[in-house]
Amino acid sequence: MTDARHNFTEIANEVIFHGERVYIEKNHKPVFAIVPIEDAEALEALEDKIDIELARKALKSGKFISLGELKKQLGL
């Protein structure tokens, strides 16, 4: 992480101009990545697709409750 802090501009340029994925480590273990925006957008689109599929399955199962019942269960 210290190296990344000192070389942030260089790292950013690798990601922006070369499409590199840069993994940042702390105590010799990867803890996060800096990725091109296209990678992040693709991941978000995949997550949305999975969420939609799960919602469709839930609706098909017929196992759902009303908003009022949910609020009641949550004490709202």
C-alpha positions as CSV (number, residue, x, y, z in Angstrom):
1,M,0.0,0.0,0.0
2,T,2.9,2.4,0.7
3,D,4.3,1.9,-2.8
4,A,0.9,2.5,-4.3
5,R,0.5,5.7,-2.4
6,H,3.9,6.9,-3.6
7,N,3.2,5.8,-7.2
8,F,-0.4,6.5,-7.6
9,T,-0.1,8.5,-10.8
10,E,2.0,5.8,-12.5
11,I,-0.5,3.1,-11.4
12,A,-3.5,5.2,-12.6
13,N,-1.8,5.6,-16.0
14,E,-1.3,1.9,-16.3
15,V,-5.0,1.3,-15.6
16,I,-6.2,4.2,-17.8
17,F,-4.0,3.9,-20.8
18,H,-3.0,0.2,-20.8
19,G,-6.1,-1.5,-19.3
20,E,-4.1,-3.1,-16.5
21,R,-5.6,-4.4,-13.4
22,V,-3.4,-3.5,-10.4
23,Y,-3.7,-5.4,-7.2
24,I,-2.8,-3.7,-4.0
25,E,-1.4,-5.7,-1.1
26,K,-1.2,-5.2,2.6
27,N,1.1,-7.4,4.6
28,H,1.7,-9.4,1.4
29,K,-2.0,-10.2,0.9
30,P,-4.1,-8.6,-1.9
31,V,-6.7,-6.4,-0.3
32,F,-8.1,-4.4,-3.3
33,A,-7.7,-3.7,-7.0
34,I,-7.6,-0.7,-9.2
35,V,-9.3,-1.7,-12.5
36,P,-10.4,0.0,-15.7
37,I,-13.9,1.5,-15.5
38,E,-15.1,-1.0,-18.1
39,D,-14.2,-3.8,-15.7
40,A,-16.2,-2.2,-12.9
41,E,-19.2,-1.5,-15.2
42,A,-19.1,-5.1,-16.4
43,L,-19.1,-6.4,-12.8
44,E,-22.0,-4.2,-11.9
45,A,-24.0,-5.3,-14.9
46,L,-23.4,-9.0,-14.0
47,E,-24.5,-8.3,-10.4
48,D,-27.6,-6.6,-11.7
49,K,-28.4,-9.6,-14.0
50,I,-28.0,-12.0,-11.0
51,D,-30.2,-9.8,-8.8
52,I,-32.9,-9.7,-11.5
53,E,-32.8,-13.5,-12.0
54,L,-33.1,-14.0,-8.2
55,A,-36.1,-11.6,-8.1
56,R,-37.8,-13.4,-11.0
57,K,-37.3,-16.8,-9.2
58,A,-38.7,-15.4,-6.0
59,L,-41.8,-14.0,-7.8
60,K,-42.4,-17.4,-9.5
61,S,-42.2,-19.2,-6.1
62,G,-45.1,-17.2,-4.9
63,K,-43.4,-16.8,-1.5
64,F,-43.5,-13.1,-0.9
65,I,-45.1,-10.7,1.6
66,S,-46.7,-7.3,1.3
67,L,-44.8,-4.1,2.1
68,G,-47.0,-3.6,5.1
69,E,-46.2,-7.1,6.4
70,L,-42.5,-6.5,5.9
71,K,-42.7,-3.2,7.8
72,K,-44.5,-4.9,10.6
73,Q,-41.8,-7.7,10.8
74,L,-39.1,-5.0,10.8
75,G,-40.9,-2.9,13.4
76,L,-41.2,0.1,11.2
